[in-house]
Amino acid sequence: MSKAGPDNRKQDGEIGHKHGATAIGTLRKIYGQGVAAGSPPTDKLSDVFPNLNETALSQLRRDYKTGHLDHKITNALH
């Protein structure tokens, strides 16, 4: 896994702070079963964030940056 630059680390911190309590099961509804593979669906994003693969991180960063992450999480919960 490549090292995240300063901008990505800042954004990751913001994502973790705002969405850290989101269950991995919810994120799997959005991004697929590969998110945090091996972790139970009840684990929280804050628990597995450091171990996410680059694909999952990129998707989260993109949706957070474009303002779509909140909406996607809300829709996945219903």
CNS distance restraints for C-alpha pairs under 8 A (distance, minus, plus):
assign (resid   1 and name CA) (resid  53 and name CA) 7.35 0.50 0.50
assign (resid   1 and name CA) (resid  54 and name CA) 6.75 0.50 0.50
assign (resid   4 and name CA) (resid   8 and name CA) 5.61 0.50 0.50
assign (resid   4 and name CA) (resid   9 and name CA) 6.04 0.50 0.50
assign (resid   5 and name CA) (resid   9 and name CA) 6.24 0.50 0.50
assign (resid   6 and name CA) (resid  10 and name CA) 6.21 0.50 0.50
assign (resid   7 and name CA) (resid  11 and name CA) 6.19 0.50 0.50
assign (resid   8 and name CA) (resid  12 and name CA) 5.85 0.50 0.50
assign (resid   8 and name CA) (resid  61 and name CA) 7.90 0.50 0.50
assign (resid   9 and name CA) (resid  13 and name CA) 6.11 0.50 0.50
assign (resid  10 and name CA) (resid  14 and name CA) 6.36 0.50 0.50
assign (resid  11 and name CA) (resid  15 and name CA) 6.16 0.50 0.50
assign (resid  11 and name CA) (resid  61 and name CA) 7.11 0.50 0.50
assign (resid  12 and name CA) (resid  16 and name CA) 5.98 0.50 0.50
assign (resid  12 and name CA) (resid  61 and name CA) 7.26 0.50 0.50
assign (resid  13 and name CA) (resid  17 and name CA) 6.00 0.50 0.50
assign (resid  14 and name CA) (resid  18 and name CA) 6.05 0.50 0.50
assign (resid  15 and name CA) (resid  19 and name CA) 5.57 0.50 0.50
assign (resid  15 and name CA) (resid  20 and name CA) 7.03 0.50 0.50
assign (resid  15 and name CA) (resid  60 and name CA) 7.98 0.50 0.50
assign (resid  15 and name CA) (resid  61 and name CA) 7.79 0.50 0.50
assign (resid  15 and name CA) (resid  64 and name CA) 7.08 0.50 0.50
assign (resid  16 and name CA) (resid  20 and name CA) 4.46 0.50 0.50
assign (resid  16 and name CA) (resid  45 and name CA) 7.09 0.50 0.50
assign (resid  16 and name CA) (resid  46 and name CA) 5.81 0.50 0.50
assign (resid  16 and name CA) (resid  49 and name CA) 7.37 0.50 0.50
assign (resid  19 and name CA) (resid  45 and name CA) 7.10 0.50 0.50
assign (resid  19 and name CA) (resid  46 and name CA) 7.82 0.50 0.50
assign (resid  20 and name CA) (resid  44 and name CA) 6.32 0.50 0.50
assign (resid  20 and name CA) (resid  45 and name CA) 4.84 0.50 0.50
assign (resid  20 and name CA) (resid  46 and name CA) 4.28 0.50 0.50
assign (resid  20 and name CA) (resid  47 and name CA) 7.80 0.50 0.50
assign (resid  21 and name CA) (resid  44 and name CA) 5.30 0.50 0.50
assign (resid  21 and name CA) (resid  45 and name CA) 6.14 0.50 0.50
assign (resid  21 and name CA) (resid  46 and name CA) 6.48 0.50 0.50
assign (resid  22 and name CA) (resid  26 and name CA) 6.87 0.50 0.50
assign (resid  22 and name CA) (resid  27 and name CA) 7.51 0.50 0.50
assign (resid  22 and name CA) (resid  44 and name CA) 5.43 0.50 0.50
assign (resid  22 and name CA) (resid  45 and name CA) 5.61 0.50 0.50
assign (resid  22 and name CA) (resid  46 and name CA) 7.97 0.50 0.50
assign (resid  23 and name CA) (resid  27 and name CA) 6.75 0.50 0.50
assign (resid  23 and name CA) (resid  41 and name CA) 6.38 0.50 0.50
assign (resid  23 and name CA) (resid  42 and name CA) 5.48 0.50 0.50
assign (resid  23 and name CA) (resid  43 and name CA) 5.67 0.50 0.50
assign (resid  23 and name CA) (resid  44 and name CA) 4.45 0.50 0.50
assign (resid  23 and name CA) (resid  45 and name CA) 6.12 0.50 0.50
assign (resid  24 and name CA) (resid  28 and name CA) 6.14 0.50 0.50
assign (resid  24 and name CA) (resid  35 and name CA) 7.32 0.50 0.50
assign (resid  24 and name CA) (resid  36 and name CA) 7.13 0.50 0.50
assign (resid  24 and name CA) (resid  39 and name CA) 7.87 0.50 0.50
assign (resid  24 and name CA) (resid  40 and name CA) 7.39 0.50 0.50
assign (resid  24 and name CA) (resid  41 and name CA) 4.86 0.50 0.50
assign (resid  24 and name CA) (resid  42 and name CA) 6.20 0.50 0.50
assign (resid  24 and name CA) (resid  43 and name CA) 5.69 0.50 0.50
assign (resid  24 and name CA) (resid  44 and name CA) 5.66 0.50 0.50
assign (resid  24 and name CA) (resid  45 and name CA) 5.96 0.50 0.50
assign (resid  25 and name CA) (resid  29 and name CA) 6.50 0.50 0.50
assign (resid  25 and name CA) (resid  40 and name CA) 7.72 0.50 0.50
assign (resid  25 and name CA) (resid  41 and name CA) 4.07 0.50 0.50
assign (resid  25 and name CA) (resid  42 and name CA) 6.32 0.50 0.50
assign (resid  25 and name CA) (resid  43 and name CA) 7.88 0.50 0.50
assign (resid  26 and name CA) (resid  30 and name CA) 6.78 0.50 0.50
assign (resid  26 and name CA) (resid  41 and name CA) 7.69 0.50 0.50
assign (resid  26 and name CA) (resid  73 and name CA) 6.94 0.50 0.50
assign (resid  26 and name CA) (resid  76 and name CA) 6.13 0.50 0.50
assign (resid  26 and name CA) (resid  77 and name CA) 6.79 0.50 0.50
assign (resid  27 and name CA) (resid  31 and name CA) 5.98 0.50 0.50
assign (resid  27 and name CA) (resid  32 and name CA) 7.50 0.50 0.50
assign (resid  27 and name CA) (resid  35 and name CA) 7.06 0.50 0.50
assign (resid  27 and name CA) (resid  73 and name CA) 7.29 0.50 0.50
assign (resid  27 and name CA) (resid  76 and name CA) 7.92 0.50 0.50
assign (resid  28 and name CA) (resid  32 and name CA) 4.52 0.50 0.50
assign (resid  28 and name CA) (resid  33 and name CA) 5.03 0.50 0.50
assign (resid  28 and name CA) (resid  34 and name CA) 7.20 0.50 0.50
assign (resid  28 and name CA) (resid  35 and name CA) 5.82 0.50 0.50
assign (resid  29 and name CA) (resid  33 and name CA) 7.50 0.50 0.50
assign (resid  29 and name CA) (resid  76 and name CA) 6.22 0.50 0.50
assign (resid  30 and name CA) (resid  72 and name CA) 6.87 0.50 0.50
assign (resid  30 and name CA) (resid  73 and name CA) 7.48 0.50 0.50
assign (resid  30 and name CA) (resid  76 and name CA) 6.59 0.50 0.50
assign (resid  31 and name CA) (resid  35 and name CA) 6.80 0.50 0.50
assign (resid  31 and name CA) (resid  56 and name CA) 7.55 0.50 0.50
assign (resid  31 and name CA) (resid  59 and name CA) 7.78 0.50 0.50
assign (resid  33 and name CA) (resid  37 and name CA) 7.05 0.50 0.50
assign (resid  35 and name CA) (resid  52 and name CA) 7.16 0.50 0.50
assign (resid  35 and name CA) (resid  53 and name CA) 7.82 0.50 0.50
assign (resid  35 and name CA) (resid  56 and name CA) 6.08 0.50 0.50
assign (resid  36 and name CA) (resid  48 and name CA) 6.73 0.50 0.50
assign (resid  36 and name CA) (resid  51 and name CA) 7.35 0.50 0.50
assign (resid  36 and name CA) (resid  52 and name CA) 5.73 0.50 0.50
assign (resid  36 and name CA) (resid  53 and name CA) 7.55 0.50 0.50
assign (resid  39 and name CA) (resid  43 and name CA) 6.66 0.50 0.50
assign (resid  39 and name CA) (resid  48 and name CA) 7.83 0.50 0.50
assign (resid  43 and name CA) (resid  47 and name CA) 6.47 0.50 0.50
assign (resid  43 and name CA) (resid  48 and name CA) 7.43 0.50 0.50
assign (resid  44 and name CA) (resid  48 and name CA) 6.83 0.50 0.50
assign (resid  45 and name CA) (resid  49 and name CA) 5.51 0.50 0.50
assign (resid  48 and name CA) (resid  52 and name CA) 6.41 0.50 0.50
assign (resid  52 and name CA) (resid  56 and name CA) 6.21 0.50 0.50
assign (resid  52 and name CA) (resid  57 and name CA) 6.32 0.50 0.50
assign (resid  53 and name CA) (resid  57 and name CA) 6.29 0.50 0.50
assign (resid  54 and name CA) (resid  58 and name CA) 5.96 0.50 0.50
assign (resid  55 and name CA) (resid  59 and name CA) 6.29 0.50 0.50
assign (resid  56 and name CA) (resid  60 and name CA) 6.19 0.50 0.50
assign (resid  57 and name CA) (resid  61 and name CA) 6.01 0.50 0.50
assign (resid  58 and name CA) (resid  62 and name CA) 6.00 0.50 0.50
assign (resid  59 and name CA) (resid  63 and name CA) 6.17 0.50 0.50
assign (resid  60 and name CA) (resid  64 and name CA) 5.96 0.50 0.50
assign (resid  60 and name CA) (resid  69 and name CA) 7.20 0.50 0.50
assign (resid  61 and name CA) (resid  65 and name CA) 5.91 0.50 0.50
assign (resid  62 and name CA) (resid  66 and name CA) 6.17 0.50 0.50
assign (resid  63 and name CA) (resid  67 and name CA) 5.99 0.50 0.50
assign (resid  63 and name CA) (resid  68 and name CA) 4.88 0.50 0.50
assign (resid  63 and name CA) (resid  69 and name CA) 4.85 0.50 0.50
assign (resid  64 and name CA) (resid  68 and name CA) 6.04 0.50 0.50
assign (resid  64 and name CA) (resid  69 and name CA) 5.03 0.50 0.50
assign (resid  64 and name CA) (resid  70 and name CA) 7.71 0.50 0.50
assign (resid  67 and name CA) (resid  71 and name CA) 7.95 0.50 0.50
assign (resid  68 and name CA) (resid  72 and name CA) 6.18 0.50 0.50
assign (resid  69 and name CA) (resid  73 and name CA) 6.12 0.50 0.50
assign (resid  70 and name CA) (resid  74 and name CA) 6.16 0.50 0.50
assign (resid  71 and name CA) (resid  75 and name CA) 6.16 0.50 0.50
assign (resid  72 and name CA) (resid  76 and name CA) 6.13 0.50 0.50
assign (resid  73 and name CA) (resid  77 and name CA) 6.34 0.50 0.50
assign (resid  74 and name CA) (resid  78 and name CA) 6.85 0.50 0.50
